[in-house]
Amino acid sequence: NLRSSEPDWPRNDAEVTITVRNIGGGRAPLADCRAIIRQAHAPRQVLRTIKKAVRALAAGDQYTFTFPVKVGLGSFEITATVDRKNKIVEADETNNEAKITIVGK
């Protein structure tokens, strides 16, 4: 789950919250989560990268973290990916990424 507050004006500060959930039936080992904040339109410049270690999660458990983001004018894409190198064996490898767009005013 990936969500953001609306950027406040005039500073354009927003708060991004990422929740990593273990929806499987077994224990998930320690993993890394990477969030990339980039311009949503060309040239899609990366503004910031956040890396966070996610503790081992029991079945049904979750881990949430929050970080601030300052955006300028325009649209910005935030992509959060956990287990991006597919080191954790899962029944569904397609649910490890979430994207949102926020708009700075």
TORKOL-4160 file (C-alpha; in steps of 0.2 Angstrom, whole numbers, padded with zeros to 4 digits, m for minus):
105
<pt num="1" X="0000" Y="0000" Z="0000"/>
<pt num="2" X="0007" Y="0017" Z="m0005"/>
<pt num="3" X="m0001" Y="0034" Z="m0001"/>
<pt num="4" X="0003" Y="0052" Z="0001"/>
<pt num="5" X="m0004" Y="0068" Z="0009"/>
<pt num="6" X="m0008" Y="0082" Z="m0003"/>
<pt num="7" X="0007" Y="0094" Z="m0005"/>
<pt num="8" X="0004" Y="0109" Z="0006"/>
<pt num="9" X="0006" Y="0126" Z="m0002"/>
<pt num="10" X="0017" Y="0136" Z="m0004"/>
<pt num="11" X="0031" Y="0124" Z="0002"/>
<pt num="12" X="0024" Y="0108" Z="m0007"/>
<pt num="13" X="0029" Y="0097" Z="0007"/>
<pt num="14" X="0020" Y="0080" Z="0007"/>
<pt num="15" X="0021" Y="0064" Z="0018"/>
<pt num="16" X="0022" Y="0047" Z="0010"/>
<pt num="17" X="0017" Y="0032" Z="0019"/>
<pt num="18" X="0022" Y="0014" Z="0013"/>
<pt num="19" X="0014" Y="m0002" Z="0020"/>
<pt num="20" X="0022" Y="m0019" Z="0016"/>
<pt num="21" X="0010" Y="m0033" Z="0020"/>
<pt num="22" X="0014" Y="m0052" Z="0020"/>
<pt num="23" X="m0002" Y="m0059" Z="0012"/>
<pt num="24" X="0005" Y="m0076" Z="0011"/>
<pt num="25" X="0003" Y="m0091" Z="0023"/>
<pt num="26" X="0021" Y="m0092" Z="0028"/>
<pt num="27" X="0034" Y="m0081" Z="0036"/>
<pt num="28" X="0042" Y="m0068" Z="0025"/>
<pt num="29" X="0061" Y="m0065" Z="0029"/>
<pt num="30" X="0069" Y="m0048" Z="0030"/>
<pt num="31" X="0068" Y="m0038" Z="0014"/>
<pt num="32" X="0072" Y="m0021" Z="0007"/>
<pt num="33" X="0059" Y="m0008" Z="0001"/>
<pt num="34" X="0065" Y="0005" Z="m0012"/>
<pt num="35" X="0054" Y="0020" Z="m0015"/>
<pt num="36" X="0059" Y="0031" Z="m0030"/>
<pt num="37" X="0052" Y="0049" Z="m0033"/>
<pt num="38" X="0053" Y="0055" Z="m0050"/>
<pt num="39" X="0045" Y="0068" Z="m0062"/>
<pt num="40" X="0030" Y="0060" Z="m0070"/>
<pt num="41" X="0034" Y="0067" Z="m0087"/>
<pt num="42" X="0049" Y="0067" Z="m0098"/>
<pt num="43" X="0064" Y="0068" Z="m0094"/>
<pt num="44" X="0057" Y="0058" Z="m0079"/>
<pt num="45" X="0072" Y="0064" Z="m0068"/>
<pt num="46" X="0074" Y="0054" Z="m0052"/>
<pt num="47" X="0073" Y="0067" Z="m0037"/>
<pt num="48" X="0075" Y="0055" Z="m0023"/>
<pt num="49" X="0078" Y="0037" Z="m0018"/>
<pt num="50" X="0073" Y="0030" Z="m0001"/>
<pt num="51" X="0079" Y="0012" Z="0004"/>
<pt num="52" X="0072" Y="0004" Z="0020"/>
<pt num="53" X="0075" Y="m0013" Z="0028"/>
<pt num="54" X="0058" Y="m0022" Z="0031"/>
<pt num="55" X="0059" Y="m0033" Z="0046"/>
<pt num="56" X="0053" Y="m0052" Z="0044"/>
<pt num="57" X="0035" Y="m0053" Z="0043"/>
<pt num="58" X="0024" Y="m0067" Z="0050"/>
<pt num="59" X="0009" Y="m0072" Z="0039"/>
<pt num="60" X="m0004" Y="m0058" Z="0039"/>
<pt num="61" X="0009" Y="m0046" Z="0047"/>
<pt num="62" X="0013" Y="m0028" Z="0040"/>
<pt num="63" X="0027" Y="m0015" Z="0042"/>
<pt num="64" X="0023" Y="0004" Z="0039"/>
<pt num="65" X="0035" Y="0018" Z="0037"/>
<pt num="66" X="0033" Y="0036" Z="0032"/>
<pt num="67" X="0045" Y="0049" Z="0025"/>
<pt num="68" X="0043" Y="0068" Z="0019"/>
<pt num="69" X="0044" Y="0073" Z="0001"/>
<pt num="70" X="0046" Y="0091" Z="m0006"/>
<pt num="71" X="0040" Y="0092" Z="m0023"/>
<pt num="72" X="0040" Y="0107" Z="m0036"/>
<pt num="73" X="0027" Y="0112" Z="m0048"/>
<pt num="74" X="0020" Y="0098" Z="m0059"/>
<pt num="75" X="0017" Y="0079" Z="m0057"/>
<pt num="76" X="0028" Y="0067" Z="m0048"/>
<pt num="77" X="0027" Y="0048" Z="m0048"/>
<pt num="78" X="0032" Y="0038" Z="m0033"/>
<pt num="79" X="0035" Y="0020" Z="m0035"/>
<pt num="80" X="0038" Y="0008" Z="m0020"/>
<pt num="81" X="0045" Y="m0009" Z="m0023"/>
<pt num="82" X="0049" Y="m0023" Z="m0011"/>
<pt num="83" X="0059" Y="m0039" Z="m0015"/>
<pt num="84" X="0064" Y="m0031" Z="m0032"/>
<pt num="85" X="0077" Y="m0045" Z="m0036"/>
<pt num="86" X="0064" Y="m0058" Z="m0032"/>
<pt num="87" X="0075" Y="m0066" Z="m0018"/>
<pt num="88" X="0059" Y="m0071" Z="m0008"/>
<pt num="89" X="0050" Y="m0086" Z="m0016"/>
<pt num="90" X="0031" Y="m0081" Z="m0018"/>
<pt num="91" X="0016" Y="m0088" Z="m0026"/>
<pt num="92" X="0013" Y="m0071" Z="m0034"/>
<pt num="93" X="0028" Y="m0061" Z="m0039"/>
<pt num="94" X="0017" Y="m0048" Z="m0047"/>
<pt num="95" X="0011" Y="m0039" Z="m0031"/>
<pt num="96" X="0028" Y="m0031" Z="m0025"/>
<pt num="97" X="0026" Y="m0014" Z="m0033"/>
<pt num="98" X="0014" Y="0001" Z="m0030"/>
<pt num="99" X="0014" Y="0018" Z="m0039"/>
<pt num="100" X="0005" Y="0034" Z="m0036"/>
<pt num="101" X="0006" Y="0052" Z="m0043"/>
<pt num="102" X="0006" Y="0067" Z="m0033"/>
<pt num="103" X="0004" Y="0085" Z="m0040"/>
<pt num="104" X="0014" Y="0100" Z="m0033"/>
<pt num="105" X="0006" Y="0117" Z="m0035"/>
